[in-house]
Amino acid sequence: MVALPLYVLLIPVLGYFISSTLMGMLILAVMRAGRVATLVMPTIAAGALVLLFNHLLSMPLPTSPFTWWF
């Protein structure tokens, strides 16, 4: 119940990739998944969607205000 509103509030501030990775880590930590699964799976899933949308389909996902640092 708390995860969805928190995710919606984080997207404009942190962008899609960081928000999705943090929420995925939080959800897997609550489910008590293994350490590797908690750290790696959300990062790979969010990264795959960023690559698919931003690079292959040319449909940018919401980015954070500090994207210009990268």
N, C-alpha and C positions, 0 to 999 in steps of 0.2 A: 504494500500500500504506500510505502514511503518512497520506494525506488523510482517510480515513474515521475512523480512531481519533481523529485530531486534531479533526475536526468533532464527533464524539460528545462529546468532552471539553469543547469550547467552548460547546455549546448551553446547558448549565445555568448557565454563568458569564455569557455575553454575550447569550443569547436567540437566537431563530431568525433574525431579520432581519440582525443584525450578523454572526453566525456564517456564514450563507449568503452574504452579500456578501463577506466576507473570503475564504472558501474558493473562491468563484467567481473572484475576482480572482487568487488564487494559481494556480488551475488554468489560467486563460487566460494568465497570465504565463508559466507553464511551457510552454504551447503556442505561445508567442511571437505571440499575437494582437496586433492593433493597439492603440494606446493608448486610443482611444475605446471599443473593444469591451471592453477589460480593465476600464475604469472604469464604463461605463454598463450593459452587459448584465446583470451579476450584480445590480446595484442594482434595475433594472427588474423582473427575474424574481422576486427575493425580495419586493419591494414589491407586486407583483401577487398573489402568494400570501398575503401578509399581508392585503391588502384583501379578497381572496376569502374567506379563512377567518374572519378576525376580524369583518368588517363584514357581509358578505352571508350567510354560513352560521352565524354566531354560534358558531363553534368556535374558541376561542382557541388560538393557537400558544404554545409555551414562550416566556416573556418573561424578560428579565434582571432582576436585583435592583435595578438603577438605573432601571427604567422610569418610576418616579414623577417623575423629573427632567423628563420630556417632557410 
